Amino acid sequence: QEFGGIILHGAKLLYAFCEATVPKVTLITRKGYGGAYDVMSSKHIRGDINFAYPFSEIAVMGSDGAVNIIFRKEIEKAKDAQQERARLT
């Protein structure tokens, strides 16, 4: 991805969002996680108004990723890692 210039093009898009003078409206229909949420006209880059469906999730990361990080040692010690991960999620 880095060699293909994805990061450069993404940075240009982010810059354009930040510098836009038109009203920016965001509708979150399902999940808004981490950096992807930040670049999609969120409040962090001066989005004017954000709407979200009641079942939408806005977070730094999803619960699966958070469980893997926060409970890494417990999952490694468990006899059945998949079952322990499912219990913690």
Residue, then its C-alpha position, 0 to 999 in steps of 0.5 A: q500500500e505504501f509503495g502504491g501511494i495509497i497513503l499519499h492519496g489518503a493524505k491529500l483527501l484528508y487535507a481537502f476535507c480539512e480545508a473545505t469551506v462548504p458544510k460537511v455532514t456525516l452519516i454513520t450507518r454502521k461502524g466508525y472505527g479509528g483512523a477511518y472514522d477520523v478521515m471520513s469528515s468526523k468532528h476531529i477534522r471539523g465536520d459540521i454535523n454528524f448523524a448516526y443510526p441508533f445501532s451505529e458504533i463509533a470507537v477507537m477500535g472494535s471489541d474484537g481488537a480491543v479484547n485481543i489487546i487488553f486480555r492478551k495474557e489471559i487469552e495466551k494462558a487459557k486452554d482454549a483461546q477461542q473460547e476465552r476470546a469469545r467469553l471476553t468479547 
